[in-house]
Amino acid sequence: MSKALARKRALRDLARRLELEPSVVHSGKLHEALTHDSYAAERHARDGCANERLEFLGDAVLGVVVAHALFDEHPGQPEGKLSRMRAALVSRAALAETARRLDLGKFVLLGRGEAAAGGAQRPSILAAAFEAVVGALYLTAGLDAARSFVARHHLAHAGTSELLDPKTALQEYVQAKYKKAPHYAMTAQSGPAHARTFSVAVSVGGAQLGSGEGATKKQAEAAAAREALTALRRGRT
């Protein structure tokens, strides 16, 4: 069996498992959504063969779908809390966890170097793949199909309290398991003074559990806590 045929069959099986519209496979958009730019670059592929554009589109679709769901499900909540909930639900850590649960890393085509470095489990690549799949579904089947997919495979599995306050959730988890408190340390900061990006790592007993980035130290710590919770619950630490 040729690699192209094997790839098509694998994506058809994936679409069936995730209950995706067949058009997302037939159009080639699912293949594109699960093709990293490192793979396309190695093969000198034309622009549009990697998933960056679909990731861009999927990010926007996710924002609309998640905002609409929160608006409907939390009547009376103020704008500030809804914004925090939306930010948590579309964060890299949250999207990467959904991508892991759906086993998308198995289907992402990576360049040799990226694959050797464990790119199939890298949160940024997994989150981008999920966004790209949402974008591909929106293009080929419309907003309702994308909304259904996100609701079924992402929103239905998200713990709102943990997403809203991941630092407290992590504190409670590690104190119960290790009888210690998590420690946060800033590892880097970049960008101009008016647009800083902070990087933070969180550890327990000297062992790093997660890392995160944000426009403020507080946001970076929250992102690190979410990643740590994901790792702990998947038994990787």
CORURRA-V191448 format. One line per field, one symbol per residue. ss: DSSP state (H for helix, E for strand, L for the rest). psi: psi as a letter, one per 40 degrees, with the letter a starting at -180 (. if undefined). burial: # if it has 24 or more other C-alpha atoms within 12 Angstrom, else .. A space follows every 10 residues. Layout:
ss: ???
psi: ???
burial: ???
//
This chain:
ss: LLHHHHHHHH HHHHHHHLLL LLHHHHLLHH HHHLELHHHH HHLLLLLLLL LHHHHHHHHH HHHHHHHHHH HHHLLLLLHH HHHHHHHHHL LHHHHHHHHH HLLHHHLLEL LHHHHHLLHH HLHHHHHHHH HHHHHHHHHH HLHHHHHHHH HHHLHHHLLH HHHHLHHHHH HHHHHHHHLL LLEEEEEEEE LLHHHLEEEE EEEELLEEEE EEEELLHHHH HHHHHHHHHH HHHLLLL
psi: hidddddddd dddddddefi hdddddeedd dddfhidddd ddefiiheei eddddddddd dddddddddd ddeghehidd ddddddddde iddddddddd defdddehhi idddddefde ehdddddddd dddddddddd eidddddddd ddecdeehhd ddddgddddd dddddddefi iihhhhdiii iidefihihi ihihfehhdi iiiieidddd dddddddddd ddeefe.
burial: ......##.. ##.##..#.# #####..### ########## ........## #########. #######.## .......... .#.####### ########## .#.####### ........## ########## ########## #...###### #.###..#.# .######.## #.##...... .#####.... ......#### ####...### ####.##### ########## ##.....
//
